[in-house]
Amino acid sequence: MDVGTGGALRDVMVYVKDPPAAPALAQGTPAAVLDQVNCQYSPRVLGVRAGQVLKVTSSDPTLHNVHTMSQRNPGLNFGMTRPGDTREVTFARPEQFSVRCDVHPWMSAAVYVFDHPFFAATGADGKFEVAGLPPGEHEVVFSHPFLGERTRKVTVGANSVVVDVTFEKGP
């Protein structure tokens, strides 16, 4: 886990639980990228819209295996053998699943597929921005692959909203 200055937590997926009607995925939406760097997935938590391209790439000069543990979307299991290898994939249905490397069992990432654009992952400073969320009350989920989920009601107005959420290490 990456805990930063002041206890900031990186790699928390923040998303609206029951989102308002969302615009369709725009043609030409940039691909999300999942890289393999120094035998780690980067980023470790990634959000993508259903239908958006996920570009899986390897920056490592070693064999990696990309194995998705998806349930609602077809599973993937393919190898990458050299730096610069890439493969583009898409997912049609919303779900959250892990990706692992069967060659290096410590390598894992969490991928969240959404049917709306109201999500973001926290950065090293624990901050995030969910852009374009209409004003009103929304239920927001904070999900961490190891620490679970926290839910908060948030009222969005004309200004930015600050939400503090605490994750505590279990027994």
C-alpha positions, 0 to 999 in steps of 0.5 A: 500500500502506498501511504503518503505524507499525512496518511494520504492513501493512493490507489483508492477508486472513487466513484458515484454509486448510482450516477445520473444519466451520463453522456455516451463514450465519446469517439476518440476517447484516449485509451487508459494504460496499464503498464508493467514496470519493474515487475509491478503493474502501473497504476495499481488501480485503474478505472476505464469506461465500458467500451474504452480501449485499455492499452496493456503494455510492458516496459520490462525486458522479461516475460509477463503474463496478463490474466484478468479475473473478470466475471461479467466480461470475457477473461483474458490471459496473454503473455508479453515478452519484451519492452514495448509489447502492447495489446489493446482490449475493451470491456463491455460490462461494468465490473471490478476485477483483478489482473495478475501476472501468473509468472510473478505472483506478487504483481496485481492490479485492480481494474474498475469498468464503469458505464459512466464517467464519474470516477477517479483514482486517488494520487500519491497525495490522496487527492482525486477529481470527479469532473462533470458531476451535476449539482445535487446529492450523490452517494460516493464509494471509496474502494481500496483493493485491500482495505474495502469500501467506504460510502459517503453522501456528498452534496455537489454545488457550484464549488469544489467539494472536499471529502475526507474518508478514513481507512484503518488497517484491520486486525 
